[in-house]
Amino acid sequence: MDTILSIVLILLSLVIIASILLQTGKSAGLGPVDGGASEVLGNKGRRLDEVLNKVTIGAGVAFMLLSLLMAIM
């Protein structure tokens, strides 16, 4: 059981890392760096950021709860 929880914890940490790295930055100075994806995606880029934000929050909460559960066990 402990091994399964450890594997889930590692997977959650990878999800958190990936979702944070895939989010766009808040600074507008990096516009040319995205290769014009904002022009092609339009509002889809904003929706993707919202989804990634929710995934990050959900995975973070799950990570914290699982960490507490593993500490209690």
Secondary structure as a PSIPRED ss2 file (coil, helix, strand):
# PSIPRED VFORMAT (PSIPRED V4.0)

   1 M C   1.000  0.000  0.000
   2 D H   0.000  1.000  0.000
   3 T H   0.000  1.000  0.000
   4 I H   0.000  1.000  0.000
   5 L H   0.000  1.000  0.000
   6 S H   0.000  1.000  0.000
   7 I H   0.000  1.000  0.000
   8 V H   0.000  1.000  0.000
   9 L H   0.000  1.000  0.000
  10 I H   0.000  1.000  0.000
  11 L H   0.000  1.000  0.000
  12 L H   0.000  1.000  0.000
  13 S H   0.000  1.000  0.000
  14 L H   0.000  1.000  0.000
  15 V H   0.000  1.000  0.000
  16 I H   0.000  1.000  0.000
  17 I H   0.000  1.000  0.000
  18 A H   0.000  1.000  0.000
  19 S H   0.000  1.000  0.000
  20 I H   0.000  1.000  0.000
  21 L H   0.000  1.000  0.000
  22 L H   0.000  1.000  0.000
  23 Q C   1.000  0.000  0.000
  24 T C   1.000  0.000  0.000
  25 G C   1.000  0.000  0.000
  26 K C   1.000  0.000  0.000
  27 S C   1.000  0.000  0.000
  28 A H   0.000  1.000  0.000
  29 G H   0.000  1.000  0.000
  30 L H   0.000  1.000  0.000
  31 G H   0.000  1.000  0.000
  32 P H   0.000  1.000  0.000
  33 V H   0.000  1.000  0.000
  34 D H   0.000  1.000  0.000
  35 G C   1.000  0.000  0.000
  36 G C   1.000  0.000  0.000
  37 A H   0.000  1.000  0.000
  38 S H   0.000  1.000  0.000
  39 E H   0.000  1.000  0.000
  40 V H   0.000  1.000  0.000
  41 L H   0.000  1.000  0.000
  42 G C   1.000  0.000  0.000
  43 N H   0.000  1.000  0.000
  44 K H   0.000  1.000  0.000
  45 G H   0.000  1.000  0.000
  46 R H   0.000  1.000  0.000
  47 R H   0.000  1.000  0.000
  48 L H   0.000  1.000  0.000
  49 D H   0.000  1.000  0.000
  50 E H   0.000  1.000  0.000
  51 V H   0.000  1.000  0.000
  52 L H   0.000  1.000  0.000
  53 N H   0.000  1.000  0.000
  54 K H   0.000  1.000  0.000
  55 V H   0.000  1.000  0.000
  56 T H   0.000  1.000  0.000
  57 I H   0.000  1.000  0.000
  58 G H   0.000  1.000  0.000
  59 A H   0.000  1.000  0.000
  60 G H   0.000  1.000  0.000
  61 V H   0.000  1.000  0.000
  62 A H   0.000  1.000  0.000
  63 F H   0.000  1.000  0.000
  64 M H   0.000  1.000  0.000
  65 L H   0.000  1.000  0.000
  66 L H   0.000  1.000  0.000
  67 S H   0.000  1.000  0.000
  68 L H   0.000  1.000  0.000
  69 L H   0.000  1.000  0.000
  70 M H   0.000  1.000  0.000
  71 A H   0.000  1.000  0.000
  72 I H   0.000  1.000  0.000
  73 M C   1.000  0.000  0.000
